[in-house]
């Protein structure tokens, strides 16, 4: 089994509702993201997948959809 991992991070805000604590207030965190692609065979270039392609796809989601967003609205 072969594995390719991409790790990144983003900043995002959220609120916890119905807990009756200070976490109900809007607050932010630095979130860590890990994407893992697994497969049993390598391609003709001898790799599982193009690391650059996986990294770009992850970055597109993180930068476009998550970074500095209010996560409760997603």
C-alpha positions in Angstrom: 0.0 0.0 0.0 1.3 3.4 -0.9 0.3 6.7 0.7 0.7 10.4 -0.1 -0.1 13.0 2.6 -0.6 16.8 2.3 -0.7 18.8 5.5 -1.8 22.4 5.7 -3.6 24.7 8.1 -6.1 27.6 8.1 -7.7 30.1 10.5 -11.4 30.0 10.9 -14.1 31.1 13.3 -17.1 29.4 14.8 -19.6 29.4 17.6 -20.8 26.6 19.8 -24.5 26.9 20.4 -26.6 25.7 23.3 -23.6 25.1 25.7 -24.2 28.1 27.9 -20.5 28.9 28.1 -18.2 31.5 26.7 -17.7 29.2 23.7 -21.1 30.5 22.5 -19.3 33.7 21.6 -17.8 33.9 18.1 -14.2 32.8 18.4 -11.4 31.5 16.2 -8.9 28.7 16.0 -6.0 27.7 13.8 -7.1 24.4 12.2 -4.8 21.7 10.9 -5.8 19.7 7.8 -4.3 16.4 6.7 -5.3 14.8 3.4 -4.2 11.3 2.7 -4.4 9.5 -0.7 -3.8 5.7 -0.6 -3.5 3.2 -3.4 -2.0 -0.2 -4.1 -0.3 0.7 -7.4 2.1 3.4 -8.6 1.6 5.0 -12.0 3.9 4.8 -15.0 6.1 7.6 -13.5 6.6 5.5 -10.3 4.4 7.6 -8.0 1.0 7.2 -6.5 -0.2 10.6 -7.7 1.3 14.0 -8.6 2.0 15.6 -5.3 1.7 19.1 -6.9 -1.8 18.3 -8.2 -3.0 17.0 -4.7 -1.4 20.0 -3.0 -3.2 22.4 -5.4 -6.5 20.8 -4.9 -6.2 20.9 -1.1 -5.0 24.5 -1.2 -8.0 25.5 -3.5 -10.5 24.2 -0.9 -8.6 25.6 2.2 -7.9 29.0 0.7 -11.2 29.4 -1.1 -13.7 27.8 1.2 -12.2 27.7 4.7 -9.5 30.2 5.5 -10.8 33.2 7.5 -14.4 32.1 7.2 -17.2 31.7 9.7 -17.4 27.9 9.7 -21.0 27.7 11.1 -22.2 29.1 7.8 -20.6 26.4 5.6 
